[in-house]
Structures are given as C-alpha cells and as structure tokens.
Amino acid sequence: MRLVIQRVKRASVAVEGECISQIGSGLLVLAGVSHDDTPFDARYLAAKTSNLRIFEDEDGKMNRSVAEVGGEILSVSQFTLYGDCAKGNRPSFIQAARPAQGEALFDEYVQALEKLGFSPHTGRFGAEMQVELLNDGPVTIILESTGRTKE
C-alpha cells in the first residue's frame, strides 16, 4: 500500500457536488492499494498513520501524533498512486489492485484506524471525488508498506 499523508487545517470530499465527509485539523490520507498488498499491509499502515509524529509540540518540533493533538483523519482511496509513467506519457495502472481487492484493503485500513480509537472519515470508493484541503505547513509524508517485515 502507498499513502500520501498531508497535515491539514481542514479537508473535505465531495461527490457530484455534495460534501460527503469533512474534518477539521488532522490528516488527509490518500490511499493506494497494489495487487500485492495484504490485510497486514493495511493494518501496518494504519498503525504507522496513527503514530506518525508530524504535529508540533510546545517547542515547535514535529513530535506529536494525530491522536496526541486530538486530530481527525479523512481517508480517500486513490488508485492513481500506483500510476507508472516510466514509459511514455500516459500512466499505466498495472500495479494497482483490481477494484474488489482495493476496496477490501482500503476498508481494512479504515477498520484498523477504528480499532486504534479513531473515527475516520472517508470518501466514496470508486467514485469521482473532489477533495479540498488547507494544507498545514505544508507537511506531506509518503508511507509505503513495501520493504517492511511480513506478519
């Protein structure tokens, strides 16, 4: 799995012009699933997301997690994170999971966040979405589950 995590002051997602989810201060997570991913990848990245220390402490150092600052999480599925543009100018999505697998593992990621004590907000899987955010910092981190120890 591949996550693009942005620290935000606020974020929202709309489908067909209707806002379906929004958060205040916290994390906007764009989540891509590859065909090689497993439920362990989703749980691993949920734990990494919840413990990622990218919020400032009283000394101005990035030393606090989203839980420590009482922040919210908005997760949006985005298969295009696995777009490969190495050949030509049109991305290939051969590494992206098929929709059924992608949705199941995205749901696993969201459920793992819930088990960690969050009430994550989400977009709508497979829908054409409009995402708005006010980036805080800006702080943007990319997390991947590849290269980690298997379960």
Secondary structure, 3 states (H helix, E strand, C coil): CEEEEEEEEEEEEEECCEEEEEECCEEEEEEECECCCCHHHHHHHHHHHHHCCCEECCCCCEEECCCCCCCEEEEEECHHHHCECCCCCCCECCCECCHHHHHHHHHHHHHHHHHCCCCCEECCCCCCEEEEEEEEEEEEEEEECCCCCCC
